[in-house]
Amino acid sequence: MPIEIERKFLLLNDDWRVEASRSIAMRQGYLSEGGGRASMRVRVEGALGKLNIKAAVAGAARAEYEYDIPLSEAEEMLATLCGGLILKRRHYVDRDGLTWEIDVFEGANAGLVVAEVELSSVDQEFPRPIWLGLEVTAEQRYYNHALSKRPYAEWSEIEQRPAPERK
């Protein structure tokens, strides 16, 4: 079973932008409403179509399956079958042997910026860039599927403040 090991963080500032080597626009929607054992996502990533199935659990490690699909089919599914459209631009920062994916959300999630890093093990140590803020890996509200149902724009000012980091 393919497992994704990923940690998610908020950012302190925009200093990461000088390190970004590339970026790509993404649109994605969900084929399932949630509440089940998995989320099913369709994404248009530049000129590529993707189908993704992820275990519906919070945390750094979870099952993930991803498949390339024809762009025309991805566009059609987004238009006719998916709910909760997510718009974002993903920026890539390569440093210390890792690739950081920094999602700058648009539309109903504008104002939210999240950095993710994929690791080879849950307990893998890594240097934290100075622009990295609080970890939100365990906070489901920052997951794209949750944002598709309750966008960042609907959060109160208090909700937009991250919970204190747990040690």
N, C-alpha and C positions, 0 to 999 in steps of 0.2 A: 504494500500500500504506500503510495507516495505521501510523504509528510512534509508540510511546509513548516519551517521553524523561523518565526519572524517576530521581531520586537518593534513596537510602535511608540513614537515620541512626539511631543509638541516641540516647537522651536522657540528659542529665545529672541531671535531676530532674523534678518535677511542676509546675514554674513555668508551663508552657504551659497548664495547666488554666484559669487566670484569663482567657486569651485565647480559649478555645474558644467558638464561637458556636452550635454544634449538634453532635449526635452521633446515630449510628444503629447498631443491632445488626445484625450480619452473620453468616450461616452459609454456609459454602461447602464444596464437595467436588469431587473430580477424577474425570473420566470416563476418564482415561488414567493408566497406572501411571508414566509417565515413561520416559526413555531414548530418546524419539523426538525429532522436530524441533519439536514443539509441546506445550504443556500445554493441556488443555481443562477449564474450570472451570464449575460451576453455582453460582450464588450467590442467596441470598435476602437482600435488602437492604431491611429494613423490610417494606413491602408490595409490593415489586417483585421479579420474577424476572429473572435475567441469565444469559446464556451468553457465555463469554469464551474466546477462543483466543489464546494468546501464544506467540511463538517461544521455544524452550527454550534460551536463551543467557543468560549472565550479562552484566551491564553496564548502562549508563544508557539505551541505545537498543535497542529491539526491536519487531518487528512485533506489533501487537495488534488484534484484532477483537472487538467487544462488541455484543451484541444483546439487546434486551428480549424476554423470553418470558413466557407466562402464569405467574402465581405458582403456580397449582395444578400445572403441569407441572414447575416448578423444585422444588417440595416433593416431588413424586413421584420425580423423578430423584435428589434427595438421599437419599431413603429407600431406593431400589431399585437405583440404578446407580452411585452415587458411593462412592469410598473416601476415607479420610483427612479426616474432617470438621474444619474449622477454625472456631472460634468466636471472635468478636472484637467490640469496640465501636470504631467509627471516629469520631474527634472531628475537627472542622474548625477550623483556625485561619487566619484571613485576615490577612495582614500584608505590607506592602511590595509590594502588587500580586500576591502569590502566595497560593495556598491550600495550606496544609500539612495533610496527612491523617495523623493520629496514631492508630495501631492499638494498642489495649490488648487483648492476647490473653487468652483465657479457656480453661477446660478444660485439656487436656494441654499447652497453650502458655502457661498463666498465668505471670505474672512477666516476660514479654517485652513491651516497648513499643518500637515502631518508628515513626519519622516519615518520610513520603515527600513529595516535592514534584515536581510535573510542570513541566517547563521547555520552552521553545520551541526550544532548541538544546543540544547536548551541552556546549558551552563557555560557556553563559550564566552570567554572574556574578550573584550574589544575596547579600543581607545574611544572615548567619547569626544566627539568634536565640540569645540567651545560654543557652537551655536545650538547645541542640543539641549532641550528643556526636559520637562517632566515626562516620565514614562507613562503611557496610557494603554499598554498592551492588555491589561486586564479589564479595561473599561469598554464594555460593548458599545456604548453610545458613539464611540469613535470609529466603529467598524462601518464600512461602506454600506452594508445591508441595513444597518440601523439608521444611517444617514439617509438612505433612500425612503424610509418610512417616516422619519422625523428629522427633517433637515436642520442644519445648524442655525438657520435664520429663525427657527421657532424656539430655540433655546432661550431661557431667561439669561439675564446678565450673570446671575449666580451660577447657573449651569455651565456657562461658557468659561468659568474659572475651573481649571483642573483640580481634582482631588489631590491632597498632599501625597507626595511619593511615599510608598511603603518601603521600608527597609527589611 
